[in-house]
Amino acid sequence: MYLLDALGNGTRLAILRKLSRGPMYVSELADATGMDGKTAVHHLSTLEEAGLIASYRRGNRKYYELVRSVELRIAPPPERSFVLQTDDVDEADSPTHG
């Protein structure tokens, strides 16, 4: 899956906004974004496939966290620039889990 395809969906953008605040588990994300668990898992798989998020288990819960930051800048004419930049999230900014 291409990065722009993954980002071209409002539901996935909502998930990324929620995860920008910290790791969340599937049910928590589903409730926070107003979708059912099956739909949330589908969108989370797409984001994981695109390399934007990763998952880990703590007990019987599967948590998701951001592993890349994404910056999108679009400028109208006369610049007509379009920049999509991704960076790995700093380890220091990522909560420890284990």
JOFENGI-V835732 format. One record per residue. N is the residue number from 1. SS is DSSP state (H for helix, E for strand, - for the rest). OMEGA is omega as a letter, one per 30 degrees, with the letter a starting at -180 (999 if undefined). BURIAL is + if it has 9 or more other ideal C-beta (glycine too) atoms within 8 Angstrom, else -. Layout:
<<N:SS:OMEGA:BURIAL> <N:SS:OMEGA:BURIAL>>
//
This chain:
<<1:-:l:-> <2:-:a:-> <3:H:a:+> <4:H:l:-> <5:H:a:-> <6:H:a:+> <7:H:a:+> <8:-:a:-> <9:-:a:+> <10:H:l:-> <11:H:l:+> <12:H:l:+> <13:H:l:+> <14:H:l:+> <15:H:l:+> <16:H:l:+> <17:H:l:-> <18:H:a:+> <19:H:l:+> <20:-:l:-> <21:-:l:-> <22:-:a:-> <23:-:l:+> <24:E:l:+> <25:E:a:+> <26:H:a:+> <27:H:l:-> <28:H:l:-> <29:H:a:+> <30:H:l:+> <31:H:a:-> <32:H:a:-> <33:H:l:+> <34:-:l:-> <35:-:l:+> <36:-:a:-> <37:H:a:+> <38:H:l:-> <39:H:l:+> <40:H:l:+> <41:H:l:+> <42:H:a:-> <43:H:l:+> <44:H:l:+> <45:H:l:-> <46:H:l:+> <47:H:l:+> <48:H:l:+> <49:H:l:-> <50:-:l:+> <51:-:a:-> <52:-:a:+> <53:E:l:+> <54:E:a:-> <55:E:l:+> <56:E:a:+> <57:E:l:-> <58:E:a:-> <59:-:l:-> <60:-:l:-> <61:E:l:-> <62:E:a:-> <63:E:l:+> <64:E:l:+> <65:E:l:+> <66:E:l:+> <67:-:l:+> <68:E:l:+> <69:E:a:-> <70:E:l:+> <71:E:l:+> <72:E:l:-> <73:E:l:-> <74:E:a:-> <75:-:l:-> <76:-:l:-> <77:-:g:-> <78:-:a:-> <79:-:a:-> <80:-:a:-> <81:-:l:-> <82:E:a:-> <83:E:l:-> <84:E:a:+> <85:E:l:-> <86:E:l:+> <87:E:l:-> <88:E:l:-> <89:-:l:+> <90:-:l:-> <91:H:a:-> <92:H:a:-> <93:H:a:-> <94:-:l:+> <95:-:l:-> <96:-:l:-> <97:-:a:-> <98:-:999:->>
//
